[in-house]
Amino acid sequence: MSLHPVVQAIWDNIKGKGFNGYSGVEVGAARAQFSQASQVFGPGPEMHEVREVSIPVDGDSIGARLYLPIATPVGLCVYFHGGGWTLGTLDDFDTLVRTLAIRSGAAFLSVDYRLAPEHPFPTPVDDAVAAIRFAAANGDALGGTGLLAVGGDSAGANLATVAALDVRGEIDIALQLLFNPVVDRDNARPGFATYGSDYLLKASDIEWFFDHYARGIDRAEPRLAPLRTPTLMGAPPAWIGVAEFDVLTEEAAAYASALEAAGTPVKLNRYAGVMHGFARQHGVVDVADRAVSEAAEALRSVFAA
């Protein structure tokens, strides 16, 4: 199948502005470029309440933003934004998080974890674990009902699932909500050759991100590549959304199979005609809009159950 016509138009516009991936770009310039591109998504829906939250981490603190779509949400989802552990802000994913919150009826705690290269692996993972523990300990104050989920996009989905594995047996997590997750570090997969040069997320970008986040770290390190975790038994149920034109889709599918083999309920959803990061295009791409609605419904359903 070809790219969705709207996605193709967006991609043509991006390429027309000279974007050719992040490889070789200075981090500050890449961050500015990423945030500027995020402005096209427009404002998200109004919330019952939005407030800033401080989360303690190893003698310091990180920020987070709490979204309450209604006075009494059905549960709480701790969410980690995408951007290759190097790019991205809470504002860059504000529209998506607002939409997920309003459609699911759940509160969302969007976490401003520390970024590489200033804070390389494992600091973002440790921040993610701290955020989940904070949410579990302060559920009432955060508008929750005692029901907790985790979620994320791309590198944020990596942090969500790694942190969920870290707290197995300690904290009950109802669902992992993962959009195009990074779960391995194997660029020999066929998808890297098929989709790694002509679409939004390039194979060279993956290496650029890993070089800033985890230079010198063993590729089989489970807290970096959760697909390499010796056992996934006890992992929370998962909803995983992947794009047709994405170098990460094969590893995400392999992760879904591995979770299922370990006894974890999994729903893998493949969305045709879209590229990496498609969820944030829900305002203009019908396929992305459907994906966000299906993710929100999965969250609502698991909290109701």
N, C-alpha and C positions, 0 to 999 in steps of 0.2 A: 504494500500500500504506500501511497505518497503522503507527504505532509498534509495535514489539514489546511485548507486554503487560507484561513486566517493566520495560522501558525506560519505558513510559508510567507505571507505578507509581512508579518512581524520579523521573521528571520531575514528577509530581504532588506528590510529597513535597518536592522542591526548591522548587517554586513556592509550596507551602503554607507554607514557612518565610520567604517574602517575597523570594526571589531574583528579580531582574529585570534581570540583566546587570550589567556592571561600569561602564558609562558613568556618570560623575559620582561614582564611589566613590573615596575616597582610596586611594593605592597600598598603604599599610600595612594598611589594613582589607581591601582586596582580597586581599592575600597571606595574611592570617590566615584569611579565608573560604575561599580555595582550599585551604589546607593542612588546615583542619578538615574540609572535604568529603572530602579524600583519605583520612582515617582509616577511612572505611567499607569500604575495599577489603580490609582485614585483612592478616595477614602472608603473605608469599610462601613458596615452598618453601625448605627448608634447602639451603645451599650447601656444597661441599667447603671453600671458603674465601672470606671477604669481607675486604677490607682497604682502608684509605684510602690515597690516592695524591696526591702533589703534582706539579702540572704547571707548569713555568716559562712565564711569559708576559711579554714586554716589560719585564724588570726586576722583575717581581712573580711571583706564583704563584696558581694557582687549584686548588681541590680536585677530586677525582674519587674514585669508589668502584669498586673492581675486584671482580667477581663471578666466581668459578671454580666451575662446577657439578660438575666432575669434576677429577681430578688432572691429566689431559692433555686439555684442550679441543681441539675440532676447528679452532678459529680464534679470532679476536678481533673483536668489534664495538664500535666507539666510538659511544656512544649519547648523544643530547641530549634532555633532557626538554622537555615542552610548557609553555605558560603565557604565550604572547604576548610572549616576550622580557622579560616584566615580573614574572611570577609563577612559582611552582614551585620545589621543592627536590629534592635527591636522594631524600629520604624520601618525597616525594609520589609518586614513580614507582618506588619500591623493589619493590613487589609485582609490577608489570608486568615490570621488568627481570629479577627473579629467575625469573619464569615463562618468559620468552623464553630465558634462559640454560639452564634445566634442560631445556626441550623441544628446544632446538637442539643442546645439547652444546657450545656456544661460550662462551668467556669474554666478559664485557661490561665495558666501562669507561664508567661513567655519569659525565658531565662536569658539574661545578658551574660553568658559565660565568657571567660577570658579567652582572647584569641591568640593564635600563633601569628608570627614567629616570636612575639614578645613572651608568650606563654605557651610553649610547645607541649606535646604529649608528655605526661598524662594530665596536665593541669585542666584542660577542658572536660576530660572524663571525671576527674575528681570534683569539679564544679557541678557536673550533672548529677553525680551521686549525692552531693550535699543538697542540691535543690530538691531532689526527690525525698530525701530524709526530712528536709524542712517542711515540704508540703504535707507529708504524712503526719508530722508532729503538730502542725498548725492548721489542720483541715478546717476546723470550725471558723477560725479567723479569716480563712481564705474563701469562705463561702461554700465549702464542700459539704458532702453528706457522709464522709467517711469512705467514699468510693473514689479510687485513684486510677488514673491512666497516665501513660507517657506517650509523647509523640514528637515528630520532627520531620524535617525535610533534608534529604541528602546527607551532608555531614552531621546535621542536627539529628537525623534519624539514626545515624551511627551512634551518636552519644546517647540517644534514648534507649536503644536496644542494649548497648554495652552496660549502661548504668542499671537497666532493669535486670540484667544477668548478675550484676554485682550485688544487688540487694535481694536475690532469691532467698527465700526462707526467712527473711527479715521483714519485708514489706509486701503486702498483697497488692498486686497491680492487675487491674481488670483487663487492660488491653494495651498493646503496643500499636500506635497509629503511625505508620511509616510510609512516607512518600519517597520514592526512588532512593532507598538507603544505600550508603556505602558500607559493605559488610566484608570486603576482602581486599587484598592488595595484589591482584594477579592480572597484569596487563597482557598476558598471553591468551586470554579468552578471545574467541573469535569476534565478539562484539566490539572489541577495541579497534580491530581492523575495519570492520564494517561501518561503524558509526563514529569512529574516533577522529575524523578529520573534517567532515563536512557538516557537522551539526553543532548545536550550542555548546555542549560540554565535550571538549576535545581530549584525546588521550594525553596530549602534552599538558593540559590543564591539571589532570589527575596527578601527574608527576610533580608539577609546580606546587600543588597543594600539599602533597605528602612531603615534599622537600622542606617546606616551611613548618609543617606540623610534626613530622616524625622522622627527621633525618637520622639515619643510623640505627633506627629501631627495627628489630627483626620483623620481617613481613608476616611471620606466623604468630606474632603477639596477639593473643585473643582480645585484649582490651583495645586493640587497634583494628583487628580483623575478626569480628565475632563469629564468622563462618568457621574459623579455625578453633573455636572453643572445644575442648575435649568432650564435654557433654552439655547438651542443651536441655536436658531434663529439668523440669520445673520452671522453664521460661514462661512468661505470661502469654496468653493468646495474642495473635497478631492479625492486623489488617494491613496489607502491603499493596500500595499502588505504584505501578511502574509504567514507563513510557515506551512506546514502540521504538523510537529513535533515540536510544540512550545507551552509552557504553556500560552503564551499571545494571541494566536489566537482567542480564544472565546471572550475575552474582546474587542479585536480589531473589531471583527465582530459585537458585540453588539454596539460599538461606531459608526460603519458605519450605522447601522440601526437607531440609535438615531439621527444622523446627517440627514439622509434621512427623518425621520419623522418630523424634524424641517424645512424641505424645502431646505436642502443643497444637491446639486448634488454630488453623491458619486459613485466611482467605487472601489469595493472590489475585489482584485485579490488574489486567493488562489493558492499557488505553491506547487505541490506535490513532496514528496521525500526529502524535505530540512528541515533544522533546523533553529533555531533562528540565526540571523546575516548572513543569506545566501547571501545577496546582495554583500558582500565583496568577495564572492567566484566566482564572475562572470568570472574571468579569467580561471577557471578550471571546472566549473559546468555549463552545458548548460542551465539548468532551471534557475539558477541565472542570467546568461547572458541575457536570454530572459526577465526576470523580470526587469533588469536594462534598457534594451532597451525600454520596455513598459513604464516604469516610465519616461524615457527621452522623449519619444514620447508624453506622456500626457502633460508634461511641454511645449514642443515645440508647441503642438496644442492649449493649452490654451493661450499662448502668441500670437500666430498667430490670434486667434479669437478676 
